[in-house]
């Protein structure tokens, strides 16, 4: 099965909730992100991003980068002594910076999302990582970050 077909099947199986009228991949991103499945959130939204070709492309890219930053943090948390995973804090902070740069033009709100809250999340986590000189991972499975699309 090709990746396109796998993603279509995965998105259909999510039964993503949220405000009506959202593209299933966009809604699925939040379902995955909020349960800590950042790689899946990245993949689901990338599926839409690759097809969209419109003014929302940088917005989707920013959300994909935000999820990617948390992929790095989660992997580093799970295997802090692994040679590759131990060094994921700097790449994570760079992805959070890229995410903020792509999301900022859409603030304060876009496609039912409080973009300012997403910017605060990206900036706050990146700042914490840098303040620790890339020694402390601020992510914890006990306090998952959440992004909540709301009806306008």
N, C-alpha and C positions, 0 to 999 in steps of 0.2 A: 504494500500500500504506500503510495506517495505521501510526502509530508503534507501537502495541501489537503488530501483526503483524510489523513489522520487528524489534522487540526479541525476540519469541519466536523468530524465525528466527536472529537473531544469537546468542542464548544457546545454541540447539541446535547451532550451528556451532562453539562454543567448545570443546566436549569437555572442559569443566573437570574437573580432577582434585580431589584433596583428600579429606577424610574422607567416607565414605559417609553418606547421609542428609541432606546439605545441599541446600537448594533450589538449583536450577541457576542462578538469578540471583545468589544469594549466593556460590556457588562461582565464578561467572563474574566477579564483582567482583574477587576476588583474582587471577584469571588476568589480567585487564586491568590492574589496579593494579600488579602485580609486573613487568609488561613495560613500564610507563611510559605506558600508554594510559589516562590519568586521566579524560578526557572520557567514554570508553566505559565505564569502571568506574562513573562517576557515573550514566550512562544506564541501565546494566544493573541497578544496585541501586535506582535510582529506580523502575524498572518494578515491582520487588517492593514497595517502600515504598508506592507508590500503591495497591496492592491489599491490603496486609496488614491495616491497621486493628486491630492488636493491640498488646500491650505492647512488642513489638520495634520499633515505629515510630521512637521516638527513637534507638534504637541504629542502625538503618539510616540515619536522617537524619544522625547523627554521622559515619558512614563516608562518606556522600555528600559531606558538607561537607569531610571530610579529602581526598577525591579532588579536590574543587573547588579547594581551596587549592593543590594541586599542578598543576592546570590553569593557574592564574595564574602559578605559578613557571616552569612549562615555557614558556609563551608569552613571559614576560618574558626568559627565557634566550635564546630563539630570536630575539627582536627587541627588544633592549635600548634601541634608539634610536627605536623607533616611538612616536609620540605617545601612543597608548592603552596599548600593551603595556609601555612603560617605567614606567608608574604602577601596576603590579599588585602590588607588594610589600605595601602597606598592606591592600588587600582580602584578599590571601592570609593575612596574619597574623590578620585578623578571622575568616576562615573556620576557621582552625586553632583559635582560641579557642572558636568556636561548636561545632566538632566535639568538643573536649575537654569542654565543658559537657554535651553530649548523651551522650557515651560514659561519663563518670565514674560515673553511677549503676550501670553494668553491670560495673564493675571488681570483682574482678581478672580474671575470665574469663567470657566469654559466647559461646554458639554456636560453640564450638571456637576462639575467638580470645583471645589474650592481650591483653586490653583495656588492661592496664597498659603494655604495649609500644606500643600505638597512642597512648595518652595521652602517653607519653614522646616519641614521634615528633612529635605535634602541638605539644606544649609546647616541645620543643627547637628545632624549626624556627621557630616564632613568636618565641621568645626571640632566636634568631640574627638574625632580620630586624630586630627592635626594637633590639637591641644595635648594629646597624650604622646606626641612624637611617634605616632603610628605603632604604639605599644598596647593600646587598650581598645578592644572591640566593644562598642556600645550596644550591640544587638544582643537580645536575649529571647529565647523561645517563651519565656514567661511574660513578656510584655511586647507582643507583636505590634508593629505600627499598622495603622489602618487608614485607608483612603475610602471615603464614603461619598459616592455620587448621590446627589439629592435632586428632587424635582425642582424645577425653576418656578 
